[in-house]
Amino acid sequence: MMHMTLYWGKKVTLLFDSWKTESWLSYSMSLLACLVVAALYQYLENRRIRLRFAGERRLAPVAAAIQTPLMGWKISRDKAKLGGKLIGSVLFGVNSGIGYLLMLAIMSFNGGVFVAIVLGLSIGYLLFRSEVFEDDVGGIGDRSCACA
């Protein structure tokens, strides 16, 4: 039976019919798995954002040093941008998939699953995304928002 309101209990079905918890041990292991995957979500988002900013910083001095576009420089710069965009796209796709799976797990309406995922996201943010990055213009800015 699927619950339509938030409930608290050890019997929950997560994502698949085969992932059912019947005992406190299986329930707590499932909550731990949800917490770890939620923290992994934040870690991968941090890697994707750092990759994007590292690519921008790496290419910025080259663009400033060469005033006239040379054919060889333009091709190598485009290849570097393409590789960074490809890796960034793969990370974005994986992270989006994990995010949707976490959303579906929360839709089990189990209170423990909800708390474990929110706690995992918070721990992941604290460990991986709460640092302050140096801004390109020399100022200090918080680049922790995924939409930045």
N, C-alpha and C positions, 0 to 999 in steps of 0.2 A: 504494500500500500504506500502510495506517495503522499507525504504530508504537504499540506498547503499553508501551514503555520509553523513558526519556529518551535522546535521541540528539543528536549534534552534527554539523551539516552544513549546506550551503547549500541543499539541495533540501528545500523544505517547502511544504505546502499550508495556507494560512491561511483559515479561515472559508468560503471558496467554492472551487469547482473551478477557477474562472478566476483565482484569486489564487495562482499557483504561482511559486516562485522557482527559476531555473535557473542564474543567474550570481551572482557575488559582489556585483555592483552592485545587482541586484534584491533580493538577500537583505539587504544592508545598508540599503537604502531601506525595506524592510518592517520591519526592526528599529527604524529611526528612527520610522516611523509608529506602531508599537506603543508606543514610549517616549513620543511626543507625546500619544497618546490616553490613556495611563495618567496623565500629568501633567494633562491636561484633566479627567479624572475627579476628581482631587483639587481642581482649581480650581472645578468646578461644585458639588462638595460644600461647599466653603468658601462659595460664594455662597448656597447654600441655607440653611446654618446662620446666616450673617450676616443674611439676610433674616428669618429667624424671630426672631432676637434683636433686630433693629431694629424689627420690628413690636411686640414686647413692650415695648420701651423707649418707643416713640412713644405707645402707648396707656396706659402706666402713669401718667404725670402727669395725664392727663385723668380717669382713674378716681379718682385721689386728690383732685383738685380738686372734683369734683362728688360730693357725698355722696348726694343723692337722684336716683334714675334719672328722667331726663326723656325723654319719648318721642322727641324729635328727636335727642337725644344717643345714645340706644340704637340707633336705626336707623343713624345715620352710623357708629357704632362697629362695628356688625355688618357693614356694607358694607365697611369697611376691613379687618376681620378676614377676610371672605370673599375679597376680592381678594388678600390676602397668602397665604391658604391655597391659592387657585387657582394662583398663581404657584409656591408651594412644592411643590404636587403635580405640576405640570408638570416642574419641575426634578428632583424625586425620580424621576419616570418616566424622564426622559432619562438621568439618572445610573444608574438601575438597568439600563437597556438597555445602556449603555456598559460597566457592570460585568460583565454577562453575556457580552457580546462579548469582553471581555478574558479572562474565564474560558475561553471556548471556544477562544480563540487559544492559551492556555496548554495546552489539551488536545491541541494538535498534538504535544506531547511533544518539541518542539525546545528544546534547552538555550539557544540564543541568544534565542529568543522569550521564554522564561521569565525570563532575566536582564534583557532589555530592559524587560519589563513591570514587574518588581520594581524596577528602577532608576528607571523613569518614575514609579511610585507614590511612591518615596522622594524623588525630586527634587520632585515636586508637593507632597508633604507639607512638605518643607523650605521651599519657596517660598510656599505658600499657606495652610498649616494649622498651622504650628508656633508662631504668635504667641500671646501670652497676652492674654486678654480681661479687662477689668475686670468683676468680678462685680456683680450687681444690688445686693447688700448692702454694697458698698464694698470687699470683699476681692479678692484676686487668685486667679483660677482658670484652669486650662487647659481650654478648651472645644474641643479638637481632636477629640474622639471623636464620631463620627457619631451614636452612640446617645444622646448627652447631650440 
